[in-house]
Amino acid sequence: MASPLSNPLCRARLAVAIATALFFLPVAKGQSQAAADRTPVLVELFTSEGCSDCPPADKMLAQLDQKQVVPGADAIVLSEHVTYWNHLGWSDPYSLVDADQRQDEYVQRFSLPSPATPQFVVDGAAQVAGADPHKLIQEISDAARAPKLTIEIDDSHRDPDGTVEFSAKSASGPKATLVAAVAENSTQTVVSHGENAGKTLNNVAVVRVLKEFGANAADGRTLKLSNSDLRRAEKDNEPLRLVVFLADNKNGRVVAVAQQMLNP
């Protein structure tokens, strides 16, 4: 975990580094090409509203999501808020124990000394500290050139009781676990305490539910996220994102990923 006593100068340098990286991103010809012409790449960000180092990384995730400026990549983003900052003055309303557990898996996989925020993970195969935007861009670009299966989401909808139903279908490949995430399309929080006191924080694709459906689940069968699964997944009737991906059982690498909007 990043120290709550982080030097303000370091935080300022992080913000400048991210802004600079975004400004100098290479823009490919035909930048408006459809997402179908790009390779989907899952970009996870482990973050917290209680961490003063995180807002610049949150902004970078939003830029990647909204501008899609990495050539050849369709960045499918997830903002996963951890709980371990909650005792330091501000309890993040979007924090999830499931995010802690997922990040702990990455800590072990990448042989890291401890979890830290902000942390990006690209396609489950590469981790990037939030202070290294140039490396993040390179990892996304590299991931876009790697072979990947296709996965299709069909019949996705919300029932009147709030249950989300969908099916996922993918070509045969390595043994992989199907994971589904439901995320609020965007959130805004006025933080009153902690390191970010006085700031208004905006985030995209904020994960509210993260659930594994196991192996062989991407065979077109109907899958459900029950109302109890989704009890924290919607606020103010905002649109939700449904993101599904297959993670290789051997190494955790994301071999297929797709997303759809679930409108109110």
C-alpha positions in Angstrom: 0.0 0.0 0.0 1.3 3.4 -0.9 2.3 5.4 2.3 -0.4 7.8 3.6 2.5 10.2 4.2 3.4 10.4 0.5 5.4 13.5 -0.4 3.2 16.1 -2.1 6.1 16.8 -4.6 6.0 13.1 -5.7 2.2 13.4 -6.2 2.7 16.5 -8.3 5.3 14.8 -10.4 3.0 11.8 -10.9 0.3 14.1 -12.2 2.7 15.8 -14.6 4.0 12.5 -15.8 0.6 11.1 -16.6 -0.5 14.4 -18.4 2.7 14.3 -20.4 2.3 10.7 -21.4 -1.3 11.3 -22.6 -0.2 14.4 -24.5 2.5 12.5 -26.4 0.5 9.3 -27.1 0.9 8.3 -30.7 -2.3 8.8 -32.6 -2.8 6.2 -35.4 -4.3 7.1 -38.8 -8.0 6.4 -38.8 -8.2 6.9 -35.1 -12.0 6.8 -35.2 -11.9 3.2 -36.5 -14.6 1.0 -34.9 -13.7 -1.0 -31.8 -14.3 -4.1 -33.9 -11.1 -3.3 -35.8 -9.1 -3.2 -32.6 -8.0 -6.0 -30.2 -9.9 -5.8 -26.9 -7.5 -5.4 -24.0 -8.6 -5.5 -20.3 -7.1 -2.8 -18.2 -7.7 -3.0 -14.5 -6.9 -0.3 -12.0 -6.7 -0.9 -8.3 -7.4 2.4 -6.6 -9.0 4.0 -3.6 -10.8 7.3 -2.9 -8.7 7.5 0.3 -5.4 7.5 -1.6 -4.0 10.9 -2.7 -1.8 9.2 -5.3 -4.8 7.7 -7.1 -6.7 10.5 -8.7 -4.1 11.1 -11.5 -4.3 7.3 -12.3 -8.1 7.5 -12.2 -8.0 10.3 -14.8 -5.6 8.3 -17.0 -8.0 5.3 -16.9 -10.9 7.6 -17.9 -8.8 9.0 -20.8 -8.0 5.5 -22.0 -11.7 4.6 -21.9 -13.0 7.7 -23.5 -10.4 8.5 -26.1 -9.1 5.0 -27.0 -5.8 6.5 -28.1 -3.6 3.4 -28.0 -3.3 2.3 -31.6 -4.8 -1.1 -32.3 -6.2 -1.5 -28.8 -9.8 -1.4 -27.6 -9.2 -0.7 -23.9 -11.9 -2.2 -21.8 -11.4 -0.7 -18.4 -12.4 -1.6 -14.8 -11.8 0.5 -11.7 -11.5 -1.8 -8.7 -11.6 0.0 -5.4 -9.8 -1.7 -2.5 -10.8 -1.5 1.2 -7.4 -1.2 2.9 -7.4 2.6 2.8 -10.8 2.9 4.5 -9.4 3.2 8.1 -7.3 6.3 7.1 -9.9 9.0 7.3 -12.2 8.2 4.4 -14.3 5.0 3.7 -14.5 4.6 0.0 -18.2 3.9 -0.8 -17.1 1.8 -3.8 -14.5 -0.4 -2.0 -15.0 -4.2 -2.3 -13.4 -7.1 -0.5 -13.5 -8.9 -3.9 -11.1 -6.2 -5.3 -8.7 -6.8 -2.4 -8.8 -10.5 -3.1 -8.2 -10.1 -6.8 -5.3 -7.7 -6.2 -3.8 -10.2 -3.7 -3.8 -12.8 -6.4 -1.8 -10.4 -8.6 0.6 -9.7 -5.8 1.4 -13.4 -5.6 1.5 -13.9 -9.4 3.9 -11.0 -9.9 5.9 -11.8 -6.8 5.3 -8.3 -5.4 6.1 -7.5 -1.7 2.6 -6.1 -1.0 -0.5 -4.6 -2.6 -0.2 -1.0 -3.6 -2.4 1.7 -5.1 -2.6 2.9 -7.8 -1.8 -0.3 -9.7 -2.7 -1.1 -13.3 -2.9 -4.7 -14.6 -3.1 -5.3 -18.3 -4.8 -8.5 -19.5 -3.8 -10.2 -16.3 -0.3 -10.6 -17.6 1.5 -7.4 -16.8 1.4 -5.0 -13.8 2.3 -1.4 -13.9 2.7 1.0 -11.0 0.5 4.1 -11.3 3.6 6.3 -11.6 4.7 4.8 -14.9 2.2 5.8 -17.6 4.7 5.2 -20.4 5.0 1.6 -19.4 1.2 1.3 -19.2 0.8 2.5 -22.7 3.5 0.1 -24.0 1.9 -2.8 -22.2 -1.5 -2.1 -23.7 0.1 -1.8 -27.1 1.9 -5.1 -26.7 -1.3 -6.8 -25.5 -3.1 -5.6 -28.5 -0.7 -7.4 -30.7 -1.0 -10.7 -28.9 -3.3 -13.5 -30.2 -6.7 -13.4 -28.5 -9.9 -15.4 -28.7 -13.2 -13.7 -29.3 -16.1 -13.8 -26.8 -19.6 -12.7 -27.5 -22.2 -11.5 -25.0 -25.8 -12.3 -26.0 -29.2 -11.6 -24.5 -27.9 -9.3 -21.8 -30.6 -7.6 -19.8 -31.8 -6.6 -16.4 -35.0 -8.1 -15.1 -37.5 -6.0 -13.1 -36.2 -7.5 -9.8 -32.7 -6.3 -10.7 -31.3 -9.6 -11.8 -28.9 -9.4 -14.7 -29.0 -12.3 -17.2 -26.7 -12.9 -20.1 -24.9 -15.5 -22.0 -21.3 -15.7 -23.2 -19.9 -17.7 -26.0 -16.2 -18.2 -27.1 -14.3 -20.4 -29.4 -12.4 -23.3 -27.9 -9.0 -22.5 -26.5 -7.0 -23.0 -23.3 -8.9 -24.0 -20.1 -10.1 -20.7 -18.7 -12.4 -19.3 -16.1 -15.2 -17.0 -17.1 -15.4 -13.9 -15.0 -18.1 -11.2 -15.1 -18.0 -7.7 -13.7 -20.8 -5.3 -13.3 -19.6 -1.7 -13.1 -21.2 1.7 -12.7 -20.6 3.6 -15.9 -19.4 6.7 -14.0 -19.4 8.0 -10.5 -18.7 11.2 -8.7 -17.9 11.7 -5.1 -17.2 14.8 -3.0 -14.7 13.6 -0.5 -15.0 15.2 2.9 -12.2 13.6 4.9 -8.8 11.8 4.4 -6.0 12.5 2.0 -8.4 13.7 -0.8 -10.5 15.9 1.5 -12.2 18.7 -0.5 -11.8 17.0 -3.9 -14.5 15.9 -6.2 -13.5 12.6 -7.7 -14.8 11.2 -10.9 -14.3 7.6 -12.0 -15.4 5.4 -14.8 -16.3 1.7 -14.9 -16.4 1.4 -11.1 -16.8 -2.3 -10.3 -19.7 -3.2 -8.0 -19.8 -6.9 -8.6 -17.0 -9.3 -9.6 -18.0 -12.9 -10.0 -16.3 -16.1 -11.3 -18.5 -18.5 -13.2 -15.8 -21.1 -13.6 -14.5 -23.1 -16.5 -16.6 -24.0 -19.6 -19.2 -21.4 -18.8 -18.7 -19.5 -22.1 -20.8 -22.0 -24.0 -23.9 -20.0 -24.6 -25.8 -21.0 -21.5 -27.8 -18.4 -19.6 -25.9 -16.9 -16.7 -27.3 -14.8 -13.9 -26.1 -12.3 -11.4 -28.9 -12.3 -8.8 -30.5 -9.4 -7.1 -28.4 -10.2 -4.0 -25.2 -10.1 -6.0 -26.2 -6.7 -7.4 -27.4 -5.1 -4.2 -24.6 -2.5 -4.4 -24.4 -2.3 -8.1 -26.6 0.6 -9.0 -26.9 4.2 -7.9 -29.3 6.8 -9.0 -30.5 4.6 -11.9 -27.2 5.1 -13.8 -26.3 2.8 -16.7 -24.2 -0.2 -15.9 -21.4 -1.9 -17.8 -21.2 -5.7 -18.1 -17.7 -6.9 -18.7 -16.9 -10.6 -19.3 -13.5 -12.1 -19.8 -11.8 -15.5 -19.8 -8.7 -15.9 -17.7 -6.3 -18.8 -18.5 -6.4 -21.3 -15.6 -2.6 -21.7 -15.7 -1.3 -18.2 -15.8 -4.3 -15.9 -15.3 -3.7 -14.2 -18.7 -6.9 -12.8 -20.2 -7.5 -14.6 -23.4 -10.8 -13.0 -24.3 -12.8 -10.0 -23.2 -15.9 -8.1 -24.2 -18.3 -5.5 -22.7 -21.9 -4.3 -23.2 -23.9 -1.5 -21.7 -26.9 -2.4 -19.5 -29.2 0.6 -19.7 -31.8 1.3 -16.9 
